[in-house]
Amino acid sequence: MIPAIIPYYKNKSQLEKCVSHLKAQTAEIEVFVRDNDIDNVYYTAAVNEGIRKYLSRPCKYMLVLNQDMYLEPAAVEEMAVFMDSHPDCGIGAPLQLHGQNPDYVIFAGGCEAFPMGKHQHGQLREFTQDKQILWANGACMILRKEMIQEIGLLDENYIFIGSDSDYSFTARSRGWQVWRIARARGIHEHGASGKLGDPNIELLKIKDMIYFTRKWLTSDVYREISHEGATLTPEIIAGTMSELRRTKIELERVGGDAVVTSRT
């Protein structure tokens, strides 16, 4: 049995579609939905709630996915088979396909993580091979429980974005590998994290990236394990931080801070 952990928020049709795809899987799945409709703890804390639930249960892997991720029927089995044959892989990620054009991959691996994440993308025929990647996108990841027990839960100082790349870098800094699994695929519709223009969401993202900068960008480890690390001079880091802080202040002035509970 593989538990599937879904942080849900106010889109019943997406959730129903996501769950229906999980029920159609060739692998045995147990679905856990963290309903954020009433007490919204946001993405990271919701995922951790599910992880805690299954840490003491007999499973080798846990699947974390957004409500807007619709996996092909054999996707989970393909991920599990891959993880079984790659014991050093702590985090695996399927190919994420475009909702209107499933021959186009919108995520095949993480590139720059700072200041905002960028993905490998392109035609499906370009991504036929499994490959180690720098970080996995949180819309869908399979996590090895042994790795979770070693490195811990996702960092809840992240509210909305950044926890996926942070977790991948943490795993890799501890000797675990992160892979894309080419035979595992699913459609990913962009949800709230991809929406522009909402000051509340934008403020959450800015605060997450400020925390990410403080945690990682002063570290020599980051220069070694990230895509952009070698090019990040102290001047670039300081300039980006100043820009992030200015944007944060502007967003707070329009009232975005009214709903933010971040500890950063």
C-alpha positions in Angstrom: 0.0 0.0 0.0 1.2 3.5 -0.9 -0.5 6.4 0.9 -1.3 9.4 -1.3 -1.3 12.7 0.6 -3.3 15.6 -0.9 -3.4 19.1 0.5 -6.9 20.2 -0.6 -8.3 23.7 -0.8 -11.6 24.9 -2.2 -11.9 23.1 -5.6 -14.0 20.1 -5.2 -14.0 19.2 -8.9 -10.2 19.1 -9.0 -10.1 16.9 -5.9 -12.6 14.5 -7.3 -10.7 14.2 -10.5 -7.4 13.7 -8.7 -8.9 11.0 -6.4 -10.6 9.2 -9.4 -7.2 9.0 -11.1 -5.7 7.5 -7.9 -8.5 5.0 -7.6 -7.7 3.9 -11.2 -4.0 3.2 -10.4 -2.6 -0.3 -10.9 -0.9 0.0 -7.5 -2.7 -0.2 -4.2 -3.3 3.4 -2.9 -4.7 4.8 0.3 -5.8 8.4 -0.1 -5.4 11.0 2.7 -6.9 14.4 2.1 -6.0 17.3 4.4 -9.0 19.6 4.0 -7.8 23.2 4.3 -11.3 24.8 3.6 -11.9 25.8 7.2 -8.5 26.0 9.0 -6.1 26.7 6.1 -2.6 25.6 7.2 -1.4 25.9 3.6 0.6 23.4 1.6 3.7 22.5 3.7 2.0 21.9 7.1 -0.8 20.0 5.3 1.6 17.6 3.7 3.5 17.1 7.0 0.2 16.2 8.7 -0.2 13.3 6.2 3.4 12.2 6.5 3.1 12.0 10.3 0.0 9.9 9.9 1.9 7.2 7.9 5.3 7.2 9.5 4.4 4.4 11.9 2.5 2.4 9.3 3.9 -0.4 7.1 4.7 1.4 3.8 7.9 2.0 2.0 6.9 5.1 0.1 4.5 8.0 0.4 3.1 9.9 -2.5 2.5 13.7 -2.2 0.5 15.4 -4.9 -1.6 18.5 -5.5 -5.4 18.3 -6.1 -4.7 19.4 -9.6 -2.4 16.5 -10.5 -4.1 13.7 -12.5 -1.8 10.7 -12.8 -1.9 8.1 -15.6 -3.1 4.7 -14.4 0.3 3.0 -14.1 2.1 6.1 -12.8 2.3 5.1 -9.2 3.4 1.6 -10.0 6.1 2.9 -12.3 7.4 5.1 -9.5 7.4 2.3 -7.0 9.2 -0.1 -9.4 11.8 2.6 -10.0 12.3 3.3 -6.3 12.6 -0.4 -5.6 15.5 -0.6 -8.2 17.2 2.6 -7.0 17.7 2.3 -3.3 19.7 5.6 -3.1 16.7 7.5 -4.6 14.9 9.4 -1.8 12.6 11.5 -3.9 11.1 10.6 -7.3 9.1 12.8 -9.6 6.9 11.9 -12.6 6.7 14.0 -15.8 4.1 16.7 -15.5 2.2 17.1 -18.8 0.4 20.2 -20.0 -3.4 20.0 -19.5 -4.3 21.2 -23.1 -1.3 19.6 -24.8 -0.2 16.3 -23.1 2.6 15.9 -25.6 4.3 18.9 -23.9 6.1 18.4 -20.6 5.9 21.3 -18.2 8.1 19.7 -15.5 11.0 17.3 -16.2 13.3 18.5 -13.4 14.1 21.6 -11.4 16.6 24.2 -12.8 17.1 27.4 -10.9 15.4 27.4 -7.5 16.3 31.0 -6.6 14.6 33.4 -6.6 11.6 31.7 -8.2 11.7 28.1 -9.4 12.3 27.3 -13.1 11.7 23.9 -14.7 13.0 21.8 -17.5 10.3 21.6 -20.1 9.8 20.6 -23.7 8.3 18.0 -26.0 7.5 14.7 -24.4 9.8 12.9 -26.9 12.8 14.8 -25.3 12.3 13.2 -21.9 12.2 9.4 -22.4 15.0 8.6 -20.0 15.1 8.5 -16.2 17.6 11.0 -14.9 18.9 12.5 -11.7 17.6 16.0 -11.2 18.4 18.8 -8.9 15.0 19.1 -7.2 11.5 17.7 -7.6 8.3 19.8 -8.0 5.9 19.5 -5.1 2.9 19.0 -7.4 3.8 15.3 -7.3 6.6 13.5 -5.5 7.1 10.0 -4.2 9.1 9.9 -1.0 11.0 7.0 0.5 10.0 6.6 4.1 13.5 5.6 5.2 14.7 9.0 3.9 11.9 10.9 5.7 12.9 9.1 8.9 16.5 10.3 8.4 16.1 13.9 7.2 12.8 14.8 8.9 9.6 16.5 7.7 9.3 19.4 5.3 10.3 22.7 6.7 7.1 24.4 7.9 8.8 27.9 7.7 7.7 27.6 4.1 4.0 28.3 3.7 3.4 28.1 0.0 6.5 27.6 -2.3 10.1 26.6 -1.8 9.5 23.6 0.4 9.9 21.1 -2.5 13.3 22.4 -3.6 14.4 22.9 0.0 13.5 19.3 0.7 15.2 18.0 -2.4 18.4 20.0 -1.5 18.3 18.7 2.1 18.0 15.1 0.9 20.8 15.5 -1.6 23.1 17.2 1.0 22.5 14.0 3.1 23.5 11.7 0.3 20.1 10.8 -1.2 19.3 11.1 -4.9 16.4 12.9 -6.6 15.2 11.4 -10.0 12.7 12.1 -12.7 10.9 8.9 -13.6 10.1 9.1 -17.3 7.5 6.3 -17.5 5.4 7.9 -14.7 3.3 10.7 -16.1 0.3 12.9 -15.2 -1.5 16.0 -16.2 -0.9 19.0 -14.0 -3.3 21.9 -14.1 -1.9 25.0 -12.5 -3.5 25.9 -9.2 -3.1 28.8 -6.8 0.7 28.8 -6.8 0.7 29.6 -10.5 -1.8 32.4 -10.3 -0.6 36.0 -10.7 -2.1 39.2 -9.4 -3.4 38.0 -6.0 -1.5 40.1 -3.5 -2.1 37.5 -0.7 -0.6 34.7 -2.7 2.3 36.8 -4.0 3.1 37.9 -0.4 3.2 34.3 0.7 5.6 33.5 -2.1 7.9 36.5 -1.4 8.1 35.6 2.3 8.9 32.0 1.4 11.7 33.1 -0.9 13.1 35.5 1.7 13.3 32.5 4.1 14.8 30.3 1.4 17.5 32.9 0.8 18.4 33.2 4.5 18.6 29.4 4.8 20.5 28.4 1.7 22.2 31.3 -0.1 24.9 31.8 2.6 25.9 28.2 2.3 28.8 26.8 0.3 26.7 23.6 0.0 24.1 25.4 -2.1 26.8 26.5 -4.6 27.7 22.9 -5.1 24.2 21.3 -5.4 22.1 23.9 -7.2 21.8 25.0 -10.8 22.5 28.6 -10.2 24.8 28.4 -7.2 28.1 29.0 -9.0 26.9 32.3 -10.4 25.5 33.8 -7.2 27.8 36.5 -6.0 27.3 38.3 -2.7 26.2 41.3 -4.7 23.5 39.4 -6.6 22.2 37.8 -3.5 22.1 41.2 -1.6 20.4 42.8 -4.6 17.7 40.1 -4.9 17.0 40.2 -1.2 16.5 44.0 -1.3 14.1 43.6 -4.2 12.2 40.8 -2.4 11.9 42.9 0.8 10.7 46.0 -1.2 8.1 43.8 -2.9 7.0 42.4 0.5 6.5 45.9 1.9 4.5 47.0 -1.2 2.2 43.9 -0.9 1.7 44.4 2.8 0.6 48.0 2.1 -2.3 46.7 -0.1 -3.5 44.4 2.7 -1.9 41.1 1.8 -0.5 40.6 5.3 -4.0 40.3 6.7 -4.1 36.5 5.9 -0.4 35.6 6.3 0.6 33.4 9.2 4.3 32.8 8.1 6.9 32.7 10.9 9.5 34.5 8.7 
